[in-house]
Amino acid sequence: MSGSAIVAGAPGYASDQGAAYMFVPEPTGWSGEVHQAARLTASDGGPGDDLGEAGVAISGNTVVAGARGNG
């Protein structure tokens, strides 16, 4: 979590290519609806890469997501 944003890994997304999702609260705060701000994927990702499996981190405007890779 950084500021009011949370990032979570989803290694099983799209045939295990993986993704990282960023969420931000609605103006009323976290007790209301949660807004998906972004779904991040690798431009060169492929099945079995599992982006997000090796961890995710966020700091300010920077998101880092680790991948297992398929080879």
C-alpha positions in Angstrom: 0.0 0.0 0.0 1.2 3.5 -0.8 -0.9 6.5 0.1 -4.4 5.4 -0.7 -3.5 2.9 -3.4 -3.2 -0.9 -3.0 -1.6 -3.3 -5.5 -2.3 -7.1 -5.6 -0.8 -9.8 -7.8 -3.0 -12.2 -9.8 -0.6 -14.8 -11.2 -3.4 -17.0 -12.6 -4.8 -14.3 -14.9 -5.0 -15.1 -18.7 -3.6 -18.6 -18.9 -1.2 -17.9 -16.0 0.4 -14.9 -17.8 -0.5 -13.0 -14.6 -1.3 -9.4 -13.8 -1.1 -6.9 -11.0 -4.2 -4.9 -10.0 -4.2 -1.5 -8.4 -7.2 -0.4 -6.3 -8.1 3.0 -4.8 -10.9 3.9 -2.5 -14.0 5.8 -3.5 -14.2 9.4 -2.2 -16.1 8.1 0.8 -13.2 5.9 1.8 -12.5 2.2 2.0 -15.8 1.4 3.7 -17.7 1.9 0.5 -17.0 0.5 -3.0 -13.4 -0.2 -4.1 -12.4 1.1 -7.5 -10.0 -0.9 -9.7 -7.7 1.8 -11.0 -5.6 -0.4 -13.3 -4.8 -3.9 -14.5 -1.1 -4.1 -15.3 0.2 -6.9 -17.6 3.6 -7.5 -19.3 3.7 -6.4 -22.9 5.8 -9.5 -23.7 4.1 -11.9 -21.2 3.1 -15.4 -22.1 1.4 -18.4 -20.5 3.1 -19.6 -17.4 4.9 -16.3 -16.6 2.8 -15.8 -13.5 3.3 -12.1 -13.2 2.6 -11.1 -9.6 3.5 -14.6 -8.2 6.9 -13.5 -7.0 5.4 -10.4 -5.2 4.2 -6.9 -5.8 5.1 -3.6 -4.4 4.0 0.0 -4.8 5.7 3.3 -3.8 4.2 6.6 -5.0 3.6 6.2 -8.7 5.8 3.1 -9.2 4.6 -0.5 -9.2 6.9 -3.5 -9.3 5.7 -7.0 -9.9 7.8 -10.1 -10.0 7.2 -13.0 -12.4 8.3 -16.7 -12.3 8.8 -16.8 -16.0 8.3 -19.9 -18.2 11.7 -20.7 -19.2 
